[in-house]
Amino acid sequence: MFCGCSSLLDFTPLQNWNVSNGNNFSFMFNKCSNLSNIKPLENWNVSNGINFQNMFDKCSLIKDLTPLKKWNNSNRSYFSIYV
């Protein structure tokens, strides 16, 4: 969805997105090289998510993945996070 969007700097506008029906989050923020804080996404309901492959790949400024601990990704079949 935002793959390669280097102008995306802040997740705050996305914090209240209803993503509860989403199941494929792969490459969603891939190569968003100017992102550094994923805390606004910590309350996303990703419980229907199946594929999280490379969701944050090449987001080298992201150093803290702690907000993702709140995610219920028990339905996942593929989960890889690279930064």
C-alpha positions in Angstrom: 0.0 0.0 0.0 2.7 2.5 1.0 5.6 0.5 -0.5 8.5 2.8 -1.5 6.8 5.9 0.0 9.9 7.7 1.3 7.8 10.8 2.0 5.8 9.0 4.6 7.2 10.3 7.9 4.6 9.7 10.5 2.1 6.9 11.3 -0.1 9.0 13.6 -2.8 9.6 10.9 -3.0 5.8 10.5 -3.4 5.0 14.2 -7.2 4.7 14.1 -7.5 2.8 10.8 -9.8 -0.1 10.9 -7.6 -2.9 9.5 -9.5 -5.7 11.2 -10.7 -7.3 8.0 -7.2 -7.2 6.4 -5.4 -10.4 5.9 -2.4 -9.5 3.7 -0.1 -6.9 5.1 3.0 -8.0 3.1 5.3 -5.2 1.9 2.8 -2.6 3.2 5.5 -0.2 4.4 8.5 -1.7 2.5 11.1 0.8 1.7 9.5 3.7 3.6 13.0 4.8 4.5 12.1 7.9 6.5 9.8 6.2 9.1 11.2 5.8 12.6 8.3 5.4 15.0 5.7 2.6 14.7 4.0 3.3 18.1 0.8 4.7 16.5 0.2 1.3 15.0 0.4 -0.6 18.3 -3.4 -0.9 18.7 -4.2 -2.1 15.2 -6.4 -5.1 15.1 -4.5 -7.4 12.8 -6.1 -10.6 14.2 -7.2 -11.7 10.7 -3.8 -11.1 9.3 -2.2 -14.1 7.5 0.7 -12.6 5.7 3.1 -10.0 7.2 6.0 -10.8 4.9 8.5 -7.9 4.7 6.0 -5.4 6.1 8.7 -3.1 7.3 11.6 -4.2 5.1 14.2 -1.5 4.4 12.7 0.8 7.0 16.2 1.3 8.5 15.2 4.1 10.9 12.8 1.9 12.8 14.7 0.8 15.9 11.9 -0.1 18.4 9.6 -2.9 17.4 8.0 -3.1 20.9 4.7 -1.7 19.8 4.1 -4.8 17.7 4.0 -6.9 20.8 0.4 -5.9 21.3 -0.6 -7.4 17.9 -2.6 -10.6 17.9 -1.0 -12.3 14.9 -1.9 -15.9 15.9 -3.5 -16.5 12.4 -0.3 -15.7 10.6 1.2 -18.1 8.2 4.1 -15.9 7.3 5.7 -13.2 9.5 9.0 -11.6 8.8 10.1 -8.2 9.8 13.3 -6.7 8.5 14.5 -3.3 9.3 
